[in-house]
Amino acid sequence: MKRRKSKKITLLIISISLFILSLIIRPFIECSNIDSNIFRKCLLVLSSSILITSIINISNKKRKRIINFIIIVIGIISSIIIYSGHSKDYKIRNENYFKSILKVDKKVSSNSVTPVSNDVVVNKDNDLEGELLKVNYIDVGQGDSIFIELPNGETMLIDSGERNYDKKVISYIDALGYKNIDYVVGTHPHTDHIGSLASVIKNYDIGKIYMPKKQSNSKTFINLLNTIKDKGLKINTAKAKVSIIDSDSLDVDIIAPTKEYNDANNNSAVVKITYINRCFLFMGDAEIESEKSITDNVECDVVKIGHHGSDTSSSDSFVKKTKAKYAVISVGKGNIYKHPYESTIKKWESIGAEILRTDELGDIVISTNGNELSINNKLVNYVDNNDNSNSDIEIINVDVTKGKESNIKIKGSPNTNYDIKVYYKSGVSKSKELVSKQSDSEGYVEWVWKVPNNVKTGSYKFMINDKEFEYELR
């Protein structure tokens, strides 16, 4: 009797576990390019069949075993039929996708696949000085969506977040007064990046669309392809060496993927925008394998780091190569992935980058005229590459003591902005007193702040306008 009861409990636990798994599996399945709805159906069928076997109460043991066996077999066969139907549909979707990005000779008949436009678009704009480049990192929870107002008057959207963020993205763009988007980039086919893209494309006049050669079998992805087709648009292949804009003062380039990967994240389109003396990098969900393959110069002022701050991206060597001053993380508050990882944050802080997170700041807007840089309308970290304000810094006083009020005083150029970053073993100091300041008429600037008690003594560095100095923490 006890053994029978134990079997029932075991079957109930298995059934409940499969049911719970069917409810929470979506975010894990989507990352593997598998249709979560299909897996849910399969798990629910198996869960139901096991549940039925656990509650059947027949005294005849032989008959009960036969009935239980038949029910389990029906459950397994049903799951196989559901999945095999999905697999057949998957092949059709793949075919549709590759047709949409296939380049076809112009001599083919009019009924054949329409060829995509050329990879390279040259847009000559020689006089943009004084115009603003505005990068809007829209808070779409655990996803990416970046709307860019280019200094030549054009616009670009990189990703759009999950499907339930379509109203947020559309209302954001509407509030800026735009009716068209010149360039749309879907970095890769995961729903946290392209979930709302179909709605956005329906809502605006679209110029060009760029997507990598990576398919998905999710309904979100196939709906996006159908929307693109219905609007008579074409997909340009997003890959390394594709130039979207090439002008004297503004360049927009795709620098990855350098090849096709099996993994969707590494197939992410990586976009680099250079405007006069400032550079922005948008990594999508590109992981370490893709980072290593990038041959272009990745040095930049601002980087939207890869994969929401996961440790699968942001390798030590790549982080150092960027020399970024600001690292933006697009991430959802309290997300199940525990993004961003503390180890990843420390890597970026170790090179002096300030971390900007959408889960903490909401929407983030970074603007530049090609020289000055501002975050949410606050002028920051301005270094004029044409002056010598960095070269004539004289250290007047450095007194840094743990647990006490500390002081750094310099003499530089009069009426010049200076920013400071002070490093401890754990990374850059987050003291609110260590902010950008303007020197007085004689060139003097002073920072006073309190050092925490738990900081370890030793020799560390501090940086003023990208120039590095050393100090002794006592």
ROSEVO-832153 format. One line per 5 residues: their letters; for each residue x, y, z of C-alpha. Coordinates in Angstrom, 2 decimals, padded with zeros to 5 digits. Example, Ala and Ser with C-alpha at 12.3 -4.5 7.8 and 13.67 -1.06 7.14 Angstrom:
BEGIN
as = 012.30:-004.50:007.80; 013.67:-001.06:007.14 .
***
This chain:
BEGIN
mkrrk = 000.00:000.00:000.00; 002.83:002.35:000.95; 004.65:001.55:-002.31; 001.53:002.37:-004.37; 001.12:005.65:-002.51 .
skkit = 004.80:006.48:-003.08; 004.39:005.88:-006.84; 001.36:008.18:-006.93; 003.26:010.95:-005.17; 006.20:010.51:-007.57 .
lliis = 003.90:010.73:-010.61; 002.17:013.80:-009.17; 005.52:015.51:-008.58; 006.63:014.74:-012.16; 003.33:016.03:-013.55 .
islfi = 003.43:019.25:-011.51; 007.12:019.79:-012.41; 006.38:019.47:-016.14; 003.44:021.86:-015.80; 005.57:024.48:-013.98 .
lslii = 008.33:024.00:-016.56; 005.83:024.71:-019.36; 005.02:028.05:-017.70; 008.56:029.28:-017.14; 010.39:027.77:-020.11 .
rpfie = 009.77:030.58:-022.62; 012.75:032.87:-021.92; 015.16:029.89:-021.93; 013.69:028.34:-025.07; 013.64:031.60:-027.06 .
csnid = 017.39:031.91:-026.53; 017.79:028.60:-028.36; 015.66:029.62:-031.35; 012.96:027.08:-030.45; 009.28:027.94:-030.57 .
snifr = 008.27:028.08:-026.90; 004.57:027.56:-027.69; 005.32:024.18:-029.26; 007.36:023.06:-026.27; 004.65:024.25:-023.92 .
kcllv = 002.08:022.13:-025.73; 004.33:019.07:-025.61; 005.03:019.51:-021.90; 001.39:020.11:-021.08; 000.34:016.95:-022.96 .
lsssi = 002.94:014.87:-021.11; 002.02:016.50:-017.80; -001.68:015.76:-018.33; -001.06:012.12:-019.29; 001.11:011.53:-016.21 .
litsi = -001.45:013.28:-013.99; -004.24:011.03:-015.31; -002.18:007.89:-014.63; -001.53:009.05:-011.07; -005.24:009.49:-010.23 .
inisn = -006.57:006.33:-011.92; -007.86:004.04:-009.21; -008.42:000.49:-010.47; -008.05:-002.50:-008.15; -006.97:-004.81:-010.97 .
kkrkr = -003.21:-004.20:-011.16; -002.76:-005.69:-014.63; -005.61:-003.67:-016.15; -004.36:-000.50:-014.44; -000.86:-000.96:-015.84 .
iinfi = -002.23:-001.48:-019.36; -004.41:001.65:-019.15; -001.56:003.72:-017.70; 000.79:002.47:-020.41; -001.73:003.38:-023.16 .
iivig = -002.24:006.88:-021.69; 001.53:007.56:-021.49; 002.04:006.25:-025.06; -000.78:008.50:-026.32; 000.87:011.44:-024.55 .
iissi = 004.27:010.74:-026.10; 002.82:010.15:-029.60; 000.79:013.37:-029.34; 003.92:015.31:-028.38; 005.82:013.81:-031.32 .
iiysg = 003.01:014.70:-033.75; 002.90:018.27:-032.41; 006.65:018.68:-032.70; 006.98:017.01:-036.11; 004.29:019.34:-037.47 .
hskdy = 006.32:022.19:-036.05; 009.50:020.90:-037.71; 007.79:020.82:-041.10; 006.59:024.38:-040.56; 010.08:025.34:-039.46 .
kirne = 011.52:024.29:-042.85; 008.97:026.48:-044.64; 009.87:029.42:-042.43; 013.57:028.96:-043.10; 012.90:028.88:-046.83 .
nyfks = 010.85:032.08:-046.64; 013.56:033.78:-044.66; 016.41:032.92:-046.97; 014.31:033.98:-049.95; 013.84:037.37:-048.33 .
ilkvd = 017.60:037.95:-048.05; 018.75:036.13:-051.18; 020.50:038.16:-053.86; 019.11:037.21:-057.27; 020.39:038.05:-060.75 .
kkvss = 018.32:040.84:-062.33; 017.70:038.71:-065.42; 015.37:036.33:-063.58; 011.64:036.50:-064.21; 009.42:038.99:-062.42 .
nsvtp = 007.81:036.17:-060.44; 011.09:035.29:-058.77; 012.42:036.56:-055.47; 013.09:040.30:-055.38; 016.78:040.96:-054.81 .
vsndv = 017.87:043.01:-051.85; 019.53:046.35:-052.39; 023.31:046.75:-052.32; 025.12:046.33:-049.02; 026.90:049.67:-049.30 .
vvnkd = 025.00:052.94:-049.18; 027.14:056.04:-049.69; 025.60:059.18:-048.29; 027.82:062.23:-048.78; 027.26:064.99:-046.24 .
ndleg = 030.25:067.25:-045.93; 028.97:069.99:-043.63; 027.40:068.64:-040.45; 029.41:070.62:-037.92; 027.21:071.97:-035.15 .
ellkv = 024.42:069.42:-035.71; 023.61:066.97:-032.92; 023.83:063.20:-032.88; 021.29:061.99:-030.29; 021.24:058.38:-029.11 .
nyidv = 018.10:057.38:-027.21; 018.52:054.18:-025.20; 014.85:053.37:-024.59; 014.03:051.49:-021.40; 012.26:048.34:-022.64 .
gqgds = 012.94:046.14:-019.62; 014.96:043.01:-020.34; 015.62:043.87:-023.97; 017.20:046.40:-026.35; 015.79:049.35:-028.25 .
ifiel = 017.89:052.28:-029.40; 016.53:055.17:-031.46; 019.19:057.35:-033.05; 018.69:060.87:-034.40; 021.56:061.30:-036.84 .
pnget = 023.13:064.75:-037.45; 022.27:064.58:-041.18; 018.55:064.62:-040.32; 018.04:060.87:-040.77; 017.00:058.35:-038.12 .
mlids = 017.94:054.81:-037.17; 016.31:052.22:-034.92; 018.40:049.38:-033.51; 016.05:046.70:-032.09; 012.69:047.23:-030.41 .
gerny = 012.37:045.14:-027.24; 009.73:042.49:-026.52; 006.32:042.58:-028.21; 004.61:044.13:-025.18; 006.86:047.21:-025.48 .
dkkvi = 005.58:048.22:-028.93; 003.43:051.07:-027.54; 006.35:052.41:-025.50; 008.73:052.44:-028.48; 006.16:053.94:-030.87 .
syida = 005.04:056.64:-028.41; 008.69:057.52:-027.73; 009.43:058.02:-031.43; 006.14:059.89:-031.92; 007.00:062.25:-029.07 .
lgykn = 010.22:063.16:-030.91; 008.09:064.12:-033.92; 009.20:061.51:-036.47; 006.96:059.85:-039.07; 009.65:057.81:-040.78 .
idyvv = 012.70:055.74:-039.87; 015.46:055.72:-042.46; 017.35:052.68:-041.17; 016.09:049.75:-039.10; 018.54:047.20:-037.67 .
gthph = 017.29:043.96:-036.14; 020.50:042.78:-034.51; 019.39:039.12:-034.21; 016.12:037.17:-034.08; 015.59:036.87:-030.32 .
tdhig = 012.27:038.32:-029.17; 013.78:040.69:-026.58; 015.37:042.48:-029.54; 012.85:042.15:-032.40; 009.60:041.52:-030.52 .
slasv = 008.06:044.93:-031.33; 009.75:045.42:-034.69; 006.75:044.32:-036.78; 004.52:046.89:-035.03; 007.11:049.64:-035.53 .
iknyd = 007.53:048.82:-039.22; 003.75:048.89:-039.71; 003.53:052.28:-038.00; 006.23:054.23:-039.91; 007.60:054.82:-043.36 .
igkiy = 010.74:052.69:-043.42; 013.81:053.25:-045.58; 016.18:050.28:-045.30; 016.16:047.20:-043.09; 019.30:045.37:-042.00 .
mpkkq = 019.27:041.90:-040.43; 021.88:039.12:-040.18; 021.58:035.78:-041.97; 020.21:034.04:-038.91; 016.71:032.59:-038.83 .
snskt = 014.39:031.65:-036.00; 011.32:029.46:-035.82; 009.48:031.72:-033.37; 006.12:033.19:-034.37; 007.49:036.64:-033.57 .
finll = 010.18:036.25:-036.20; 007.95:034.87:-038.94; 005.42:037.64:-038.24; 008.23:040.16:-038.71; 009.17:038.63:-042.06 .
ntikd = 005.55:038.73:-043.22; 005.23:042.37:-042.16; 008.38:043.29:-044.10; 007.06:041.46:-047.16; 003.58:043.02:-046.87 .
kglki = 005.10:046.52:-046.87; 007.12:045.73:-049.98; 010.40:046.16:-048.15; 013.65:044.25:-048.59; 016.17:042.95:-046.09 .
ntaka = 019.80:044.01:-046.43; 022.29:041.56:-044.98; 023.83:042.83:-041.76; 027.45:041.71:-041.66; 030.97:043.06:-041.22 .
kvsii = 032.22:045.56:-043.82; 028.70:046.88:-044.59; 028.68:050.68:-044.70; 025.30:052.30:-044.13; 026.50:055.93:-044.22 .
dsdsl = 029.88:057.09:-045.44; 030.55:060.84:-045.32; 033.34:063.20:-044.35; 032.13:063.66:-040.76; 029.60:060.85:-040.23 .
dvdii = 030.13:057.11:-040.65; 027.69:054.34:-039.78; 029.17:050.87:-040.21; 028.29:047.29:-039.36; 031.45:045.63:-038.03 .
aptke = 030.08:042.19:-037.05; 029.23:039.38:-037.51; 032.39:038.61:-039.44; 031.03:035.15:-040.32; 027.94:033.00:-039.75 .
yndan = 027.66:031.35:-036.34; 025.31:028.63:-035.15; 024.54:030.73:-032.10; 022.10:033.62:-032.64; 023.81:035.92:-030.12 .
nnsav = 027.17:035.75:-031.90; 025.37:036.51:-035.16; 024.32:039.88:-033.71; 024.79:042.89:-035.94; 027.32:045.19:-034.25 .
vkity = 026.94:048.83:-035.30; 029.59:051.54:-035.01; 028.77:055.24:-035.44; 031.55:057.80:-035.74; 030.70:061.51:-035.77 .
inrcf = 033.68:063.89:-036.05; 035.65:063.13:-032.82; 033.07:060.95:-031.05; 032.27:057.25:-031.48; 029.40:055.00:-030.33 .
lfmgd = 029.37:051.20:-030.36; 026.23:049.02:-030.23; 027.00:045.37:-029.47; 023.53:043.74:-029.60; 023.97:040.38:-027.84 .
aeies = 027.36:039.65:-029.43; 029.35:037.32:-027.21; 033.06:036.72:-026.69; 033.48:034.60:-029.84; 032.16:037.43:-032.00 .
eksit = 034.15:040.07:-030.08; 037.38:038.20:-030.84; 036.64:038.09:-034.56; 036.08:041.86:-035.01; 038.93:043.37:-037.00 .
dnvec = 037.71:046.98:-037.02; 038.92:049.51:-034.48; 036.48:049.31:-031.54; 037.82:052.29:-029.60; 034.82:054.41:-028.64 .
dvvki = 033.40:056.95:-026.20; 030.16:055.09:-025.47; 029.45:051.36:-025.79; 026.10:049.58:-025.42; 027.62:046.44:-023.99 .
ghhgs = 026.72:042.98:-025.25; 024.06:040.61:-023.91; 022.70:042.87:-021.14; 025.87:042.61:-019.05; 026.14:038.82:-019.08 .
dtsss = 029.55:037.22:-018.55; 029.21:035.57:-021.96; 030.17:038.96:-023.42; 032.69:041.67:-022.49; 035.95:039.72:-022.54 .
dsfvk = 038.89:041.40:-020.80; 040.75:042.05:-024.06; 037.69:043.50:-025.80; 036.84:045.79:-022.89; 040.38:047.17:-022.87 .
ktkak = 040.36:047.70:-026.64; 037.26:049.91:-026.49; 038.76:052.41:-024.01; 035.13:053.42:-023.44; 034.27:056.28:-021.10 .
yavis = 030.65:055.15:-020.72; 029.14:051.65:-020.78; 025.37:051.49:-021.27; 023.55:048.36:-020.09; 020.02:047.78:-021.37 .
vgkgn = 018.51:045.49:-018.76; 015.28:044.75:-016.90; 014.91:045.36:-013.18; 014.99:042.11:-011.18; 015.34:039.96:-014.33 .
iykhp = 015.54:036.17:-013.94; 018.98:036.03:-015.60; 020.55:038.17:-012.83; 021.89:040.56:-015.48; 024.14:042.45:-015.34 .
yesti = 026.81:040.32:-013.67; 028.96:042.08:-011.08; 032.10:040.62:-012.67; 031.15:042.25:-015.99; 030.50:045.63:-014.37 .
kkwes = 033.90:045.52:-012.69; 035.62:044.85:-016.03; 034.19:048.05:-017.50; 034.86:050.06:-014.35; 038.47:048.83:-014.38 .
igaei = 039.12:050.81:-017.58; 037.46:053.91:-016.14; 034.07:053.51:-017.82; 031.04:054.88:-016.03; 028.13:052.41:-015.96 .
lrtde = 024.72:053.64:-017.14; 021.83:051.18:-016.64; 018.28:051.46:-017.94; 016.93:049.53:-014.93; 018.29:052.31:-012.71 .
lgdiv = 018.03:055.41:-014.91; 015.14:054.55:-017.24; 015.51:056.09:-020.71; 019.03:057.36:-021.35; 019.81:060.07:-023.92 .
istng = 023.41:060.74:-024.94; 024.05:063.64:-027.34; 027.12:065.02:-029.05; 027.99:067.72:-031.56; 031.00:065.64:-032.50 .
nelsi = 033.11:067.06:-029.67; 031.13:067.79:-026.51; 029.22:064.93:-024.93; 026.11:065.21:-022.77; 024.06:062.62:-020.90 .
nnklv = 020.40:063.43:-020.25; 021.17:067.08:-021.12; 024.10:067.31:-018.69; 027.47:068.19:-020.20; 030.07:065.56:-019.25 .
nyvdn = 033.54:064.34:-019.97; 034.35:066.91:-022.65; 037.85:066.58:-023.96; 038.72:068.81:-026.89; 041.08:066.79:-029.08 .
ndnsn = 042.41:070.00:-030.60; 043.57:071.69:-027.40; 046.35:070.91:-024.94; 044.30:070.98:-021.74; 045.46:067.44:-020.87 .
sdiei = 049.14:068.07:-021.38; 049.64:070.92:-018.91; 048.04:069.42:-015.79; 050.13:070.09:-012.69; 049.40:068.15:-009.51 .
invdv = 049.31:070.58:-006.59; 048.20:068.25:-003.80; 047.14:064.61:-003.37; 046.05:063.41:000.08; 043.95:060.21:000.02 .
tkgke = 043.34:058.50:003.38; 040.84:055.71:004.15; 037.93:056.73:006.35; 038.82:060.40:006.13; 038.15:063.46:003.99 .
sniki = 040.57:063.35:001.06; 041.78:065.94:-001.40; 043.16:066.20:-004.94; 044.09:069.61:-006.31; 045.50:070.41:-009.76 .
kgspn = 046.45:073.39:-011.87; 045.58:073.31:-015.54; 044.24:075.69:-018.18; 041.98:078.53:-016.98; 038.18:078.09:-017.34 .
tnydi = 038.50:074.52:-018.63; 036.35:071.48:-017.79; 038.17:068.68:-015.97; 036.71:065.32:-015.02; 038.24:062.93:-012.53 .
kvyyk = 038.09:059.19:-011.85; 039.71:057.81:-008.69; 040.36:054.07:-008.53; 040.33:051.67:-005.60; 041.01:047.93:-005.74 .
sgvsk = 037.29:047.31:-006.29; 037.13:049.74:-009.23; 036.33:053.39:-009.81; 035.08:055.44:-006.84; 031.37:056.24:-006.94 .
skelv = 031.61:059.30:-004.69; 029.19:062.04:-005.76; 031.89:064.62:-005.05; 034.14:063.33:-007.84; 032.37:065.11:-010.68 .
skqsd = 033.37:067.21:-013.67; 034.49:070.69:-012.61; 035.61:073.85:-014.35; 038.94:075.40:-013.38; 039.03:078.97:-012.11 .
segyv = 040.61:081.92:-013.90; 044.06:080.76:-012.77; 043.48:077.12:-013.76; 042.99:075.63:-010.27; 040.55:072.75:-009.63 .
ewvwk = 040.06:070.87:-006.34; 038.07:067.74:-005.41; 037.28:066.90:-001.77; 035.55:063.63:-000.83; 035.45:061.01:001.92 .
vpnnv = 037.11:057.64:001.34; 035.26:054.59:002.78; 036.79:052.71:005.73; 036.73:049.35:003.94; 039.05:050.44:001.10 .
ktgsy = 042.40:048.65:001.13; 045.57:050.69:001.36; 048.04:050.60:-001.51; 049.18:052.29:-004.69; 046.38:053.19:-007.13 .
kfmin = 045.71:055.44:-010.09; 043.47:058.41:-010.76; 042.65:059.91:-014.15; 041.99:063.52:-015.10; 040.69:064.08:-018.64 .
dkefe = 042.11:060.71:-019.73; 045.58:061.47:-018.31; 046.73:058.92:-015.75; 048.42:059.64:-012.39; 049.33:057.53:-009.36 .
yelr = 048.57:058.08:-005.68; 049.20:056.25:-002.41; 046.11:055.35:-000.38; 046.96:055.37:003.33 .
***
